[in-house]
């Protein structure tokens, strides 16, 4: 039996005729997509019209439709809505008028215009508009000399505040006021009247008419110096 090497390796001795393939002239167009881009180069697509040159886009007309801005601000309100918004606007205007005229004056000066009957009612907000002299006269008529000294000291603080020597505050001490006027020529007299006030008022020192006149003279002298 003859050994057939082609049958042993499974070769088919019959050979197919060689076919010659031809490529179309535009075969590259079928492989121009991004999935055939093996080199990672940027692919620039072209529009259907135009050469891609700057001049073509420079001379072309803008085909985008311009937006009418007036449409964004147009209010399609009916008569009832217009009346509603007009009423709100008038109410706001009236409120502003009240606040800055009649109502505003009463609102921001309620404490200042509050009736002052006792020395406790005199505060930093109303002391400059309080007639302390009348309180002193009433206390003298009633023979309440300690209270008159209390009002005299408040009159001194009021005068110093009006002259911009101190800033009157409800919780300030006599020492703090003295520090504010330590370089003034009347600082020593203020220190002494502060001592008299503390001794008579807080020490509850009894005063007769004669002793009151002596203490009153010191306050009157200090007030004269401050006003000059």
NUTI-632934 format. One record per residue: residue in three letters; x, y, z of N, C-alpha, C, O in turn. Coordinates in steps of 0.1 Angstrom, whole numbers, plus 5000, padded with zeros to 4 digits. Layout:
[r Ala, [X, Y, Z], [X, Y, Z], [X, Y, Z], [X, Y, Z]]
...
This chain:
[r Unk, [5009, 4988, 5000], [5000, 5000, 5000], [5009, 5012, 5000], [5018, 5014, 5008]]
[r Unk, [5006, 5021, 4991], [5014, 5033, 4990], [5011, 5043, 5000], [4999, 5045, 5003]]
[r Unk, [5021, 5049, 5006], [5020, 5059, 5017], [5016, 5072, 5010], [5024, 5078, 5002]]
[r Unk, [5005, 5078, 5014], [5000, 5091, 5008], [5001, 5101, 5019], [4993, 5102, 5028]]
[r Unk, [5012, 5109, 5018], [5014, 5119, 5029], [5003, 5130, 5029], [5001, 5136, 5040]]
[r Unk, [4997, 5133, 5018], [4986, 5143, 5018], [4974, 5138, 5025], [4967, 5145, 5032]]
[r Unk, [4971, 5124, 5024], [4959, 5119, 5031], [4962, 5118, 5046], [4953, 5120, 5054]]
[r Unk, [4975, 5115, 5050], [4979, 5114, 5064], [4977, 5127, 5071], [4972, 5127, 5083]]
[r Unk, [4981, 5138, 5065], [4979, 5152, 5072], [4966, 5158, 5069], [4964, 5169, 5073]]
[r Unk, [4957, 5151, 5062], [4944, 5157, 5059], [4944, 5167, 5048], [4934, 5175, 5047]]
[r Unk, [4954, 5167, 5040], [4954, 5177, 5029], [4945, 5172, 5018], [4944, 5161, 5015]]
[r Unk, [4939, 5182, 5012], [4931, 5179, 5000], [4940, 5182, 4988], [4944, 5194, 4986]]
[r Unk, [4942, 5173, 4981], [4951, 5175, 4970], [4945, 5183, 4959], [4952, 5189, 4950]]
[r Unk, [4932, 5185, 4960], [4925, 5193, 4949], [4927, 5207, 4953], [4922, 5211, 4963]]
[r Unk, [4933, 5215, 4945], [4935, 5230, 4947], [4925, 5238, 4941], [4921, 5236, 4929]]
[r Unk, [4920, 5248, 4949], [4910, 5258, 4944], [4917, 5268, 4935], [4929, 5271, 4937]]
[r Unk, [4911, 5272, 4925], [4917, 5282, 4916], [4918, 5295, 4923], [4909, 5299, 4931]]
[r Unk, [4929, 5302, 4922], [4932, 5315, 4928], [4922, 5326, 4923], [4921, 5328, 4911]]
[r Unk, [4916, 5333, 4934], [4906, 5344, 4930], [4913, 5357, 4932], [4919, 5359, 4943]]
[r Unk, [4912, 5366, 4923], [4918, 5379, 4924], [4907, 5389, 4928], [4898, 5391, 4920]]
[r Unk, [4909, 5397, 4940], [4899, 5406, 4944], [4903, 5420, 4940], [4914, 5424, 4939]]
[r Unk, [4892, 5428, 4937], [4895, 5442, 4933], [4887, 5451, 4943], [4876, 5448, 4947]]
[r Unk, [4894, 5462, 4947], [4888, 5471, 4957], [4882, 5483, 4949], [4887, 5487, 4939]]
[r Unk, [4870, 5487, 4955], [4864, 5499, 4949], [4872, 5511, 4951], [4880, 5512, 4961]]
[r Unk, [4870, 5521, 4942], [4878, 5533, 4944], [4875, 5541, 4956], [4883, 5547, 4962]]
[r Unk, [4862, 5540, 4962], [4858, 5547, 4974], [4858, 5538, 4986], [4850, 5541, 4995]]
[r Unk, [4866, 5528, 4986], [4865, 5518, 4997], [4869, 5525, 5010], [4865, 5520, 5021]]
[r Unk, [4878, 5535, 5010], [4882, 5542, 5022], [4870, 5549, 5030], [4871, 5551, 5042]]
[r Unk, [4860, 5552, 5022], [4849, 5559, 5028], [4841, 5550, 5038], [4835, 5555, 5047]]
[r Unk, [4842, 5537, 5035], [4835, 5528, 5044], [4842, 5525, 5057], [4837, 5519, 5066]]
[r Unk, [4855, 5530, 5058], [4863, 5527, 5070], [4867, 5541, 5076], [4878, 5541, 5082]]
[r Unk, [4860, 5551, 5074], [4864, 5564, 5079], [4857, 5568, 5093], [4860, 5579, 5098]]
[r Unk, [4849, 5559, 5099], [4843, 5562, 5111], [4852, 5562, 5123], [4864, 5558, 5122]]
[r Unk, [4847, 5565, 5135], [4855, 5566, 5147], [4860, 5552, 5151], [4870, 5551, 5158]]
[r Unk, [4852, 5542, 5148], [4856, 5529, 5153], [4867, 5523, 5145], [4873, 5513, 5149]]
[r Unk, [4871, 5529, 5134], [4882, 5525, 5126], [4895, 5534, 5128], [4905, 5532, 5121]]
[r Unk, [4893, 5543, 5138], [4904, 5552, 5141], [4914, 5545, 5151], [4912, 5546, 5163]]
[r Unk, [4924, 5538, 5146], [4933, 5530, 5154], [4945, 5539, 5159], [4953, 5534, 5168]]
[r Unk, [4947, 5550, 5154], [4959, 5558, 5157], [4956, 5569, 5167], [4965, 5577, 5171]]
[r Unk, [4943, 5571, 5171], [4939, 5581, 5181], [4939, 5595, 5177], [4940, 5604, 5185]]
[r Unk, [4938, 5597, 5164], [4939, 5611, 5158], [4925, 5617, 5159], [4915, 5610, 5159]]
[r Unk, [4924, 5630, 5161], [4911, 5637, 5161], [4905, 5637, 5148], [4911, 5638, 5137]]
[r Unk, [4892, 5634, 5148], [4884, 5633, 5136], [4875, 5646, 5135], [4867, 5648, 5144]]
[r Unk, [4877, 5653, 5125], [4869, 5665, 5123], [4858, 5662, 5113], [4861, 5659, 5101]]
[r Unk, [4846, 5664, 5117], [4835, 5662, 5108], [4832, 5675, 5101], [4835, 5686, 5105]]
[r Unk, [4826, 5673, 5090], [4822, 5684, 5081], [4807, 5685, 5080], [4800, 5675, 5080]]
[r Unk, [4803, 5697, 5079], [4789, 5699, 5076], [4785, 5696, 5062], [4794, 5694, 5053]]
[r Unk, [4773, 5695, 5059], [4769, 5691, 5045], [4772, 5702, 5036], [4775, 5700, 5024]]
[r Unk, [4772, 5715, 5041], [4775, 5726, 5032], [4787, 5734, 5038], [4789, 5733, 5050]]
[r Unk, [4794, 5741, 5029], [4805, 5749, 5034], [4818, 5742, 5033], [4819, 5730, 5033]]
[r Unk, [4828, 5750, 5032], [4842, 5745, 5030], [4849, 5743, 5043], [4860, 5738, 5043]]
[r Unk, [4843, 5749, 5054], [4850, 5748, 5067], [4860, 5760, 5069], [4866, 5761, 5079]]
[r Unk, [4860, 5769, 5059], [4869, 5781, 5061], [4862, 5792, 5069], [4849, 5792, 5069]]
[r Unk, [4870, 5800, 5075], [4864, 5811, 5084], [4856, 5820, 5076], [4846, 5826, 5081]]
[r Unk, [4860, 5823, 5064], [4853, 5833, 5055], [4838, 5828, 5053], [4830, 5837, 5052]]
[r Unk, [4836, 5815, 5051], [4823, 5811, 5049], [4813, 5814, 5060], [4802, 5817, 5058]]
[r Unk, [4818, 5812, 5073], [4810, 5815, 5084], [4809, 5830, 5087], [4799, 5834, 5093]]
[r Unk, [4819, 5837, 5084], [4819, 5851, 5086], [4809, 5858, 5078], [4802, 5867, 5083]]
[r Unk, [4807, 5854, 5066], [4798, 5861, 5057], [4784, 5855, 5058], [4774, 5860, 5052]]
[r Unk, [4782, 5844, 5065], [4769, 5838, 5066], [4760, 5845, 5075], [4765, 5851, 5085]]
[r Unk, [4747, 5845, 5073], [4738, 5851, 5082], [4734, 5842, 5094], [4734, 5830, 5092]]
[r Unk, [4732, 5848, 5105], [4728, 5841, 5117], [4714, 5836, 5115], [4705, 5844, 5114]]
[r Unk, [4713, 5822, 5115], [4700, 5817, 5113], [4692, 5814, 5126], [4681, 5810, 5125]]
[r Unk, [4698, 5818, 5137], [4691, 5816, 5150], [4680, 5827, 5151], [4683, 5838, 5148]]
[r Unk, [4669, 5822, 5156], [4658, 5832, 5158], [4661, 5840, 5171], [4663, 5834, 5181]]
[r Unk, [4660, 5853, 5170], [4662, 5861, 5181], [4650, 5861, 5190], [4639, 5860, 5186]]
[r Unk, [4654, 5860, 5203], [4643, 5859, 5213], [4638, 5873, 5217], [4646, 5883, 5218]]
[r Unk, [4625, 5874, 5217], [4619, 5887, 5220], [4619, 5888, 5236], [4611, 5882, 5242]]
[r Unk, [4627, 5898, 5241], [4628, 5899, 5256], [4615, 5905, 5262], [4613, 5903, 5273]]
[r Unk, [4608, 5911, 5254], [4595, 5917, 5259], [4585, 5906, 5263], [4577, 5909, 5272]]
[r Unk, [4587, 5894, 5257], [4578, 5883, 5261], [4580, 5879, 5275], [4571, 5875, 5282]]
[r Unk, [4593, 5880, 5280], [4596, 5875, 5293], [4590, 5884, 5304], [4587, 5880, 5315]]
[r Unk, [4588, 5897, 5301], [4583, 5907, 5311], [4568, 5910, 5309], [4563, 5919, 5316]]
[r Unk, [4562, 5904, 5300], [4548, 5906, 5298], [4539, 5900, 5309], [4542, 5889, 5312]]
[r Unk, [4530, 5908, 5314], [4521, 5903, 5325], [4507, 5902, 5319], [4501, 5912, 5316]]
[r Unk, [4503, 5890, 5319], [4489, 5888, 5314], [4480, 5888, 5326], [4475, 5878, 5330]]
[r Unk, [4477, 5900, 5332], [4469, 5902, 5344], [4456, 5907, 5340], [4454, 5915, 5331]]
[r Unk, [4446, 5902, 5347], [4432, 5906, 5345], [4429, 5919, 5354], [4438, 5923, 5362]]
[r Unk, [4418, 5924, 5352], [4414, 5936, 5360], [4415, 5934, 5375], [4419, 5943, 5383]]
[r Unk, [4410, 5922, 5380], [4410, 5919, 5394], [4425, 5919, 5400], [4427, 5924, 5411]]
[r Unk, [4434, 5912, 5392], [4447, 5911, 5396], [4454, 5925, 5397], [4461, 5928, 5407]]
[r Unk, [4451, 5934, 5387], [4457, 5947, 5387], [4452, 5955, 5400], [4460, 5962, 5406]]
[r Unk, [4439, 5954, 5403], [4434, 5960, 5415], [4440, 5955, 5428], [4443, 5963, 5437]]
[r Unk, [4443, 5942, 5428], [4449, 5936, 5440], [4463, 5941, 5442], [4466, 5946, 5453]]
[r Unk, [4471, 5941, 5432], [4485, 5946, 5433], [4485, 5961, 5435], [4494, 5966, 5442]]
[r Unk, [4476, 5969, 5430], [4476, 5983, 5432], [4472, 5986, 5447], [4478, 5995, 5453]]
[r Unk, [4463, 5978, 5452], [4460, 5980, 5466], [4472, 5977, 5475], [4474, 5984, 5485]]
[r Unk, [4479, 5967, 5472], [4491, 5964, 5480], [4501, 5975, 5479], [4507, 5979, 5490]]
[r Unk, [4503, 5980, 5467], [4513, 5991, 5466], [4509, 6004, 5474], [4517, 6010, 5480]]
[r Unk, [4496, 6007, 5473], [4491, 6018, 5481], [4492, 6016, 5496], [4495, 6026, 5503]]
[r Unk, [4490, 6004, 5500], [4491, 6001, 5515], [4506, 6003, 5519], [4508, 6008, 5530]]
[r Unk, [4515, 5998, 5511], [4530, 6000, 5514], [4533, 6014, 5515], [4541, 6018, 5524]]
[r Unk, [4529, 6022, 5505], [4532, 6036, 5505], [4526, 6043, 5517], [4533, 6052, 5523]]
[r Unk, [4514, 6040, 5521], [4508, 6046, 5533], [4515, 6042, 5546], [4517, 6051, 5554]]
[r Unk, [4520, 6030, 5547], [4527, 6025, 5558], [4540, 6033, 5560], [4544, 6037, 5571]]
[r Unk, [4547, 6034, 5548], [4560, 6042, 5549], [4558, 6056, 5553], [4565, 6062, 5561]]
[r Unk, [4547, 6062, 5548], [4544, 6076, 5552], [4541, 6077, 5567], [4546, 6086, 5573]]
[r Unk, [4534, 6068, 5573], [4530, 6068, 5587], [4543, 6066, 5595], [4545, 6073, 5605]]
[r Unk, [4552, 6057, 5591], [4564, 6054, 5599], [4573, 6066, 5599], [4579, 6069, 5609]]
[r Unk, [4575, 6073, 5588], [4584, 6084, 5587], [4578, 6098, 5590], [4585, 6108, 5590]]
[r Unk, [4565, 6098, 5594], [4559, 6111, 5597], [4552, 6109, 5611], [4559, 6109, 5621]]
[r Unk, [4540, 6108, 5611], [4532, 6108, 5624], [4536, 6096, 5632], [4540, 6097, 5644]]
[r Unk, [4533, 6084, 5627], [4535, 6072, 5634], [4550, 6069, 5638], [4553, 6064, 5648]]
[r Unk, [4559, 6073, 5629], [4573, 6071, 5631], [4578, 6079, 5643], [4586, 6074, 5652]]
[r Unk, [4573, 6091, 5644], [4577, 6100, 5656], [4572, 6094, 5669], [4580, 6093, 5679]]
[r Unk, [4560, 6088, 5669], [4555, 6082, 5681], [4561, 6069, 5684], [4563, 6065, 5696]]
[r Unk, [4565, 6062, 5673], [4570, 6048, 5675], [4584, 6049, 5681], [4587, 6042, 5691]]
[r Unk, [4593, 6058, 5676], [4607, 6058, 5680], [4609, 6068, 5692], [4620, 6068, 5698]]
[r Unk, [4599, 6075, 5696], [4600, 6084, 5708], [4590, 6081, 5719], [4587, 6090, 5726]]
[r Unk, [4585, 6069, 5719], [4575, 6066, 5729], [4581, 6067, 5743], [4574, 6073, 5752]]
[r Unk, [4593, 6062, 5745], [4599, 6063, 5758], [4602, 6078, 5762], [4601, 6082, 5774]]
[r Unk, [4606, 6086, 5752], [4610, 6100, 5755], [4598, 6108, 5759], [4599, 6117, 5767]]
[r Unk, [4586, 6105, 5753], [4574, 6113, 5755], [4566, 6107, 5767], [4555, 6112, 5770]]
[r Unk, [4571, 6097, 5773], [4564, 6091, 5784], [4563, 6101, 5796], [4573, 6108, 5798]]
[r Unk, [4552, 6101, 5803], [4550, 6110, 5814], [4560, 6107, 5825], [4562, 6096, 5829]]
[r Unk, [4567, 6118, 5829], [4578, 6117, 5839], [4572, 6123, 5852], [4570, 6135, 5853]]
[r Unk, [4571, 6115, 5862], [4565, 6119, 5875], [4575, 6118, 5886], [4575, 6125, 5896]]
[r Unk, [4584, 6108, 5884], [4594, 6105, 5895], [4608, 6105, 5889], [4610, 6104, 5877]]
[r Unk, [4618, 6106, 5898], [4632, 6106, 5893], [4635, 6092, 5886], [4644, 6092, 5878]]
[r Unk, [4628, 6082, 5890], [4631, 6069, 5884], [4627, 6069, 5869], [4632, 6061, 5861]]
[r Unk, [4618, 6078, 5865], [4613, 6079, 5851], [4624, 6086, 5842], [4623, 6085, 5830]]
[r Unk, [4633, 6093, 5848], [4644, 6100, 5840], [4654, 6090, 5836], [4661, 6083, 5844]]
[r Unk, [4656, 6088, 5823], [4665, 6079, 5817], [4674, 6086, 5807], [4673, 6098, 5804]]
[r Unk, [4683, 6078, 5801], [4692, 6083, 5791], [4684, 6088, 5778], [4689, 6096, 5771]]
[r Unk, [4673, 6082, 5776], [4665, 6086, 5764], [4657, 6099, 5766], [4654, 6105, 5756]]
[r Unk, [4654, 6102, 5778], [4646, 6114, 5779], [4652, 6125, 5788], [4645, 6136, 5790]]
[r Unk, [4664, 6123, 5794], [4669, 6133, 5803], [4671, 6147, 5797], [4669, 6157, 5803]]
[r Unk, [4675, 6147, 5784], [4678, 6160, 5778], [4665, 6168, 5775], [4665, 6180, 5772]]
[r Unk, [4653, 6161, 5776], [4641, 6168, 5773], [4632, 6169, 5785], [4620, 6172, 5785]]
[r Unk, [4638, 6166, 5797], [4631, 6167, 5810], [4633, 6180, 5817], [4645, 6184, 5818]]
[r Unk, [4623, 6186, 5822], [4624, 6199, 5829], [4627, 6195, 5844], [4618, 6195, 5852]]
[r Unk, [4640, 6193, 5846], [4644, 6189, 5860], [4643, 6201, 5870], [4641, 6199, 5882]]
[r Unk, [4644, 6213, 5865], [4643, 6225, 5874], [4629, 6225, 5881], [4628, 6228, 5892]]
[r Unk, [4619, 6221, 5873], [4605, 6221, 5879], [4604, 6210, 5890], [4597, 6212, 5900]]
[r Unk, [4611, 6199, 5888], [4611, 6189, 5899], [4618, 6194, 5911], [4614, 6190, 5922]]
[r Unk, [4629, 6201, 5909], [4636, 6207, 5921], [4627, 6216, 5929], [4627, 6216, 5941]]
[r Unk, [4620, 6225, 5922], [4611, 6234, 5928], [4600, 6227, 5936], [4597, 6231, 5947]]
[r Unk, [4595, 6217, 5930], [4584, 6209, 5937], [4589, 6202, 5950], [4583, 6202, 5960]]
[r Unk, [4602, 6197, 5949], [4607, 6190, 5960], [4610, 6200, 5971], [4609, 6197, 5983]]
[r Unk, [4615, 6212, 5968], [4617, 6223, 5978], [4605, 6227, 5985], [4604, 6229, 5997]]
[r Unk, [4594, 6229, 5977], [4581, 6233, 5983], [4576, 6222, 5993], [4570, 6226, 6003]]
[r Unk, [4578, 6210, 5990], [4574, 6199, 5998], [4583, 6197, 6010], [4580, 6189, 6019]]
[r Unk, [4595, 6204, 6010], [4604, 6202, 6021], [4612, 6189, 6020], [4619, 6185, 6029]]
[r Unk, [4612, 6183, 6008], [4619, 6170, 6006], [4633, 6174, 6000], [4635, 6173, 5988]]
[r Unk, [4642, 6178, 6009], [4655, 6183, 6005], [4664, 6172, 5999], [4672, 6174, 5990]]
[r Unk, [4663, 6160, 6005], [4671, 6149, 5999], [4667, 6147, 5985], [4676, 6145, 5976]]
[r Unk, [4654, 6147, 5982], [4650, 6145, 5968], [4654, 6156, 5959], [4658, 6154, 5947]]
[r Unk, [4654, 6168, 5964], [4659, 6180, 5957], [4674, 6178, 5953], [4678, 6182, 5942]]
[r Unk, [4682, 6173, 5962], [4696, 6170, 5959], [4697, 6160, 5948], [4706, 6160, 5940]]
[r Unk, [4689, 6150, 5949], [4688, 6139, 5939], [4686, 6146, 5925], [4693, 6142, 5915]]
[r Unk, [4676, 6155, 5924], [4673, 6161, 5912], [4685, 6171, 5907], [4687, 6173, 5896]]
[r Unk, [4691, 6177, 5917], [4702, 6186, 5914], [4714, 6178, 5907], [4720, 6183, 5898]]
[r Unk, [4716, 6166, 5912], [4727, 6158, 5906], [4723, 6154, 5892], [4732, 6154, 5883]]
[r Unk, [4710, 6150, 5890], [4706, 6147, 5876], [4707, 6159, 5867], [4710, 6158, 5855]]
[r Unk, [4704, 6171, 5873], [4706, 6183, 5865], [4720, 6186, 5861], [4723, 6190, 5850]]
[r Unk, [4730, 6182, 5869], [4744, 6184, 5866], [4747, 6174, 5855], [4754, 6178, 5845]]
[r Unk, [4743, 6162, 5856], [4746, 6152, 5845], [4739, 6156, 5832], [4745, 6154, 5821]]
[r Unk, [4727, 6161, 5833], [4720, 6166, 5820], [4728, 6177, 5814], [4730, 6177, 5802]]
[r Unk, [4733, 6186, 5822], [4741, 6198, 5816], [4754, 6193, 5811], [4758, 6198, 5800]]
[r Unk, [4761, 6184, 5817], [4773, 6179, 5812], [4771, 6171, 5799], [4779, 6172, 5790]]
[r Unk, [4760, 6164, 5798], [4757, 6157, 5785], [4754, 6167, 5774], [4758, 6165, 5763]]
[r Unk, [4746, 6177, 5777], [4742, 6187, 5767], [4755, 6194, 5762], [4756, 6198, 5750]]
[r Unk, [4765, 6196, 5770], [4777, 6203, 5767], [4787, 6193, 5761], [4799, 6197, 5758]]
[r Unk, [4783, 6180, 5759], [4792, 6170, 5753], [4804, 6167, 5762], [4815, 6164, 5756]]
[r Unk, [4803, 6169, 5775], [4814, 6166, 5783], [4814, 6151, 5787], [4824, 6145, 5790]]
[r Unk, [4802, 6146, 5788], [4800, 6132, 5792], [4789, 6126, 5782], [4782, 6133, 5775]]
[r Unk, [4788, 6112, 5783], [4777, 6105, 5776], [4769, 6099, 5787], [4773, 6089, 5793]]
[r Unk, [4757, 6104, 5789], [4749, 6099, 5800], [4743, 6086, 5797], [4738, 6084, 5786]]
[r Unk, [4745, 6076, 5806], [4740, 6063, 5805], [4734, 6059, 5818], [4738, 6063, 5829]]
[r Unk, [4723, 6051, 5818], [4716, 6047, 5830], [4724, 6039, 5840], [4722, 6040, 5852]]
[r Unk, [4734, 6031, 5835], [4741, 6022, 5844], [4755, 6027, 5847], [4764, 6019, 5852]]
[r Unk, [4758, 6040, 5843], [4772, 6045, 5846], [4773, 6049, 5861], [4764, 6053, 5867]]
[r Unk, [4785, 6048, 5866], [4788, 6052, 5880], [4794, 6066, 5880], [4798, 6072, 5870]]
[r Unk, [4794, 6072, 5892], [4800, 6085, 5893], [4815, 6085, 5890], [4820, 6095, 5884]]
[r Unk, [4822, 6074, 5893], [4836, 6074, 5889], [4838, 6074, 5874], [4848, 6080, 5869]]
[r Unk, [4829, 6067, 5867], [4830, 6067, 5852], [4828, 6081, 5847], [4835, 6085, 5837]]
[r Unk, [4819, 6088, 5852], [4816, 6102, 5848], [4828, 6111, 5851], [4832, 6119, 5843]]
[r Unk, [4834, 6109, 5863], [4846, 6117, 5867], [4858, 6114, 5857], [4865, 6123, 5854]]
[r Unk, [4859, 6101, 5853], [4870, 6098, 5844], [4868, 6105, 5830], [4878, 6108, 5823]]
[r Unk, [4856, 6108, 5826], [4853, 6115, 5814], [4857, 6129, 5814], [4860, 6135, 5804]]
[r Unk, [4857, 6135, 5826], [4859, 6150, 5827], [4872, 6153, 5836], [4873, 6164, 5841]]
[r Unk, [4880, 6143, 5837], [4892, 6144, 5846], [4901, 6156, 5842], [4908, 6162, 5851]]
[r Unk, [4901, 6160, 5830], [4909, 6171, 5825], [4902, 6184, 5824], [4908, 6194, 5819]]
[r Unk, [4890, 6185, 5829], [4882, 6197, 5828], [4885, 6205, 5841], [4888, 6200, 5851]]
[r Unk, [4884, 6219, 5840], [4886, 6227, 5851], [4877, 6225, 5863], [4880, 6229, 5874]]
[r Unk, [4865, 6220, 5860], [4855, 6218, 5871], [4854, 6203, 5876], [4845, 6199, 5882]]
[r Unk, [4864, 6195, 5873], [4864, 6181, 5877], [4864, 6180, 5892], [4858, 6171, 5897]]
[r Unk, [4872, 6188, 5899], [4872, 6188, 5913], [4859, 6191, 5920], [4855, 6184, 5929]]
[r Unk, [4852, 6201, 5914], [4839, 6204, 5919], [4829, 6193, 5917], [4820, 6190, 5925]]
[r Unk, [4830, 6187, 5905], [4821, 6175, 5902], [4824, 6164, 5912], [4814, 6158, 5917]]
[r Unk, [4836, 6162, 5915], [4840, 6151, 5924], [4833, 6154, 5938], [4829, 6145, 5945]]
[r Unk, [4834, 6167, 5942], [4828, 6170, 5956], [4813, 6169, 5956], [4807, 6164, 5965]]
[r Unk, [4807, 6174, 5945], [4792, 6173, 5945], [4787, 6158, 5944], [4777, 6155, 5949]]
[r Unk, [4795, 6150, 5937], [4792, 6136, 5937], [4793, 6130, 5951], [4785, 6121, 5955]]
[r Unk, [4803, 6134, 5959], [4804, 6130, 5972], [4792, 6134, 5981], [4786, 6126, 5988]]
[r Unk, [4788, 6147, 5979], [4776, 6152, 5986], [4764, 6144, 5983], [4755, 6140, 5991]]
[r Unk, [4762, 6141, 5970], [4750, 6134, 5965], [4750, 6120, 5971], [4740, 6115, 5976]]
[r Unk, [4761, 6113, 5971], [4761, 6099, 5976], [4759, 6099, 5991], [4752, 6091, 5997]]
[r Unk, [4765, 6109, 5998], [4763, 6109, 6013], [4749, 6113, 6017], [4744, 6107, 6026]]
[r Unk, [4743, 6122, 6010], [4729, 6127, 6013], [4719, 6117, 6009], [4710, 6113, 6016]]
[r Unk, [4720, 6113, 5996], [4709, 6104, 5990], [4711, 6090, 5995], [4701, 6084, 6001]]
[r Unk, [4722, 6084, 5992], [4724, 6069, 5995], [4726, 6067, 6010], [4723, 6057, 6016]]
[r Unk, [4733, 6077, 6017], [4735, 6076, 6031], [4723, 6081, 6039], [4724, 6080, 6051]]
[r Unk, [4713, 6086, 6032], [4701, 6090, 6039], [4703, 6100, 6050], [4698, 6099, 6061]]
[r Unk, [4712, 6110, 6047], [4716, 6120, 6056], [4704, 6130, 6057], [4700, 6136, 6047]]
[r Unk, [4699, 6133, 6069], [4688, 6142, 6070], [4692, 6156, 6068], [4703, 6161, 6072]]
[r Unk, [4684, 6164, 6061], [4687, 6178, 6057], [4676, 6187, 6062], [4664, 6184, 6060]]
[r Unk, [4680, 6198, 6069], [4671, 6208, 6071], [4673, 6219, 6061], [4681, 6218, 6052]]
[r Unk, [4666, 6230, 6062], [4667, 6241, 6052], [4681, 6247, 6051], [4686, 6249, 6040]]
[r Unk, [4687, 6249, 6063], [4701, 6255, 6062], [4711, 6246, 6056], [4719, 6250, 6048]]
[r Unk, [4711, 6233, 6060], [4721, 6224, 6054], [4718, 6222, 6039], [4727, 6220, 6031]]
[r Unk, [4705, 6222, 6035], [4702, 6221, 6021], [4708, 6233, 6013], [4713, 6231, 6002]]
[r Unk, [4707, 6245, 6018], [4712, 6256, 6011], [4727, 6256, 6009], [4732, 6260, 5999]]
[r Unk, [4734, 6250, 6019], [4749, 6249, 6018], [4752, 6239, 6007], [4761, 6241, 5998]]
[r Unk, [4745, 6227, 6006], [4747, 6217, 5996], [4743, 6223, 5982], [4749, 6220, 5972]]
[r Unk, [4732, 6230, 5982], [4726, 6235, 5970], [4736, 6245, 5963], [4738, 6246, 5951]]
[r Unk, [4743, 6253, 5972], [4753, 6263, 5967], [4764, 6256, 5959], [4769, 6261, 5949]]
[r Unk, [4769, 6244, 5963], [4779, 6237, 5956], [4774, 6232, 5942], [4782, 6233, 5933]]
[r Unk, [4762, 6227, 5942], [4757, 6223, 5929], [4755, 6235, 5919], [4758, 6234, 5907]]
[r Unk, [4750, 6246, 5925], [4748, 6258, 5916], [4761, 6263, 5911], [4762, 6268, 5900]]
[r Unk, [4772, 6263, 5919], [4785, 6267, 5915], [4790, 6259, 5904], [4796, 6263, 5894]]
[r Unk, [4789, 6246, 5905], [4793, 6236, 5895], [4785, 6238, 5882], [4791, 6238, 5871]]
[r Unk, [4772, 6240, 5883], [4764, 6243, 5871], [4769, 6255, 5863], [4769, 6256, 5851]]
[r Unk, [4772, 6265, 5871], [4777, 6278, 5865], [4790, 6276, 5857], [4792, 6282, 5847]]
[r Unk, [4799, 6268, 5863], [4811, 6265, 5856], [4810, 6258, 5843], [4816, 6260, 5833]]
[r Unk, [4801, 6248, 5844], [4798, 6240, 5832], [4792, 6248, 5821], [4795, 6246, 5809]]
[r Unk, [4783, 6257, 5824], [4776, 6265, 5814], [4785, 6276, 5808], [4781, 6282, 5798]]
[r Unk, [4796, 6280, 5814], [4804, 6291, 5809], [4814, 6285, 5799], [4822, 6293, 5794]]
